Amino acid sequence: GLYETLRKKEMPHERAIQLVLARVLTSPAFLYRLEQPAVARGKKWTAVSNRELANRLSYFLWASMPDSELMHAKLPLNDTVVTTQARRMLRDGRTRRLAVEFACQWLGIREFDADDGKNEKLYPQFVNLRGAMYEESVRFLEDLFRKDGSILDLLSADHIFLNERLAKHYGIGGVSGADWRRVEGARSKGRGGILGMATVLAKQSGASRTSPILRGNWVSETLLGERLPKPPANVPQLPESVPKGLTARQLIEKHSSVAACAKCHARIDPYGFALEQYDAIGRRRSNPVDTKTKLVDGKTIEGLAGLRGYLANDRREAFVRQFCKKLLGYALGREVVLSDEPFLVEMQKRLAMNGYRFSVAVEMIVTSEQFRSIRVMSKAKDN
């Protein structure tokens, strides 16, 4: 219709076709996975079609269109069929996309392999290491999802994925060659879980130095789901390099002593101080660093091990809730709202009863009313 209208206005064929293609490529029907809500009276929600449900499932777990087996699955796609398909899909290599699109995005490290935010004079090796750093994170997350690990392993895992280049960066011996392998005993080597990953430690640092503030804020907001107020206006900027005679921790403590800043910094800085043994590209420092710190609730922790234990035990409920909230929001493609709260509570309970296995969260989501339904269009009253 558009083409015919343009031609009737005596527009040349070539130009008319260009405009038609532009119209197609900017159409919502091309850019989005549109679903057709039913028109019903007296209902707020109705089930999506089998095709739409298959799409939702595939884009949730694989970030792509359904494969042949899912498209030809036994109909209707009831809870049993959907659960069976979800288990099959989680074992597939395409689950790597869930690691990238969900987990890496949530953790703030997606596309880390293209990150160039480091001072090349201080860290010339970073450019050649960032790809390996990112691959480690993706492999760890994919392995957890495909092998149905505990989501608590995000904090407490005792294994790590390495090749020779990254192993040397971490100071871990016994790994040679470019091939990736799983290495056990990571905690004894100062690694294990997301807190010990170079991607996280480097991303939450400045270009030239570490930043306990960035790292602490990341723990508070990303892992625990806490909301912090915005910093007051006219707060002086910290220098990019640590002044001579000070440590990064002393610089932050001096900055945080300002009354207008102290309240928030007391909540976040201690998390960052616990990770100060790692430099701006995630290496363990050769010289001892003070990582002992007191949290806002009065508990004293020291180093990565202390922070890991605190999050996995004292703050487990907050961490699990944040994981559930982020996974549900990603699966539904929308913000989690108040009406989702009962489901989130039940999700956390079910995880605790089943060893916090990842598949428990997935299966609850894909069989939930939220995932299987769509808000109906209101039908106008008859005249």
Secondary structure, 3 states (H helix, E strand, C coil): CHHHHHHHCCCCHHHHHHHHHHHHHCCHHHHCCCCCCCEECCCCEEECCHHHHHHHHHHHHCCCCCCHHHHCCCCCCCHHHHHHHHHHHHCCHHHHHHHHHHHHHHHCCCCHHHCCCCCCCCCCCHHHHHHHHHHHHHHHHHHHHHCCCECCHHHHCCEEEECHHHHHHHCCCCCCCCCCEEEECCHHHCCCCHHHCHHHHHHCECCCCECHHHHHHHHHHHHCCCCCCCCCCCCCCCCCCCCCCCCHHHHHHHHHCCHHHHHHHHHHHHHHHCCCCECCCCCECCCCCCCEEECCCCCEEEHHHHHHHHHHHHCHHHHHHHHHHHHHHHHHCCCCCHHHHHHHHHHHHHHHHCCCEHHHHHHHHHCCHHHHEEECEECCCCC
